[in-house]
Amino acid sequence: MTINITDSASQQIQEMMKDEENQNVRLRFGVKGGGCSGLSYAMGFESEINEELDTTFEANDIPVVMNKQDMAVVEGTTIDFKQNMMGGGFTIDNPNAIANCGCGSSFRTAANAGAPDKDC
């Protein structure tokens, strides 16, 4: 399995999916260039799948779509949802990350270090 989704995150994602107009959406998870450390995580809902570029699978009852190129960068990543007094939010634990920015939304890997943003 490429990524893991905790029970807490799965419950939250399922609730959010219920609010989508198209009930045939999948969670799109991946990375994009940018951010303080070079790469940023991307999460959203997607109903379109590009058979040549994407791969699909299920993680903890959540249908997931990812760009095949992102798989090596996020292999073994765990998506969690944490609730606290200030609200809640998704957290991402990527064992491939060798550096993270202070905000936790961007990272670098040894294989795909990217160029850090000097404004961070």
WOUR-V857597 format. One record per residue. N is the residue number from 0. SS is DSSP state (H for helix, E for strand, C for the rest). NEAR is the number of other C-alpha atoms within 12 Angstrom. Layout:
# WOUR-V857597
n/ss/near
N/SS/NEAR
N/SS/NEAR
This chain:
# WOUR-V857597
n/ss/near
0/C/18
1/C/29
2/E/35
3/E/30
4/E/32
5/C/24
6/H/19
7/H/23
8/H/28
9/H/27
10/H/21
11/H/26
12/H/33
13/H/26
14/H/14
15/H/20
16/H/24
17/H/16
18/C/14
19/C/18
20/C/12
21/C/14
22/C/17
23/C/19
24/C/25
25/E/32
26/E/39
27/E/33
28/E/39
29/E/34
30/E/34
31/E/25
32/E/24
33/C/24
34/C/28
35/C/26
36/C/32
37/C/31
38/E/35
39/E/36
40/E/35
41/E/26
42/E/23
43/E/21
44/E/29
45/E/26
46/C/20
47/C/20
48/C/23
49/C/15
50/C/12
51/C/11
52/C/15
53/E/22
54/E/26
55/E/29
56/E/24
57/E/20
58/E/28
59/C/25
60/C/19
61/E/32
62/E/29
63/E/36
64/E/34
65/E/38
66/E/30
67/H/24
68/H/19
69/H/31
70/H/26
71/H/24
72/H/34
73/H/36
74/C/26
75/C/21
76/E/28
77/E/27
78/E/36
79/E/25
80/E/22
81/E/20
82/E/14
83/E/9
84/C/7
85/C/7
86/E/9
87/E/14
88/E/19
89/E/27
90/E/24
91/E/35
92/E/27
93/C/32
94/C/23
95/C/26
96/E/31
97/E/21
98/E/26
99/E/27
100/C/23
101/C/12
102/C/16
103/C/22
104/C/30
105/E/35
106/E/38
107/E/34
108/E/27
109/C/17
110/C/16
111/C/25
112/C/25
113/C/25
114/C/20
115/C/23
116/C/19
117/C/11
118/C/11
119/C/16
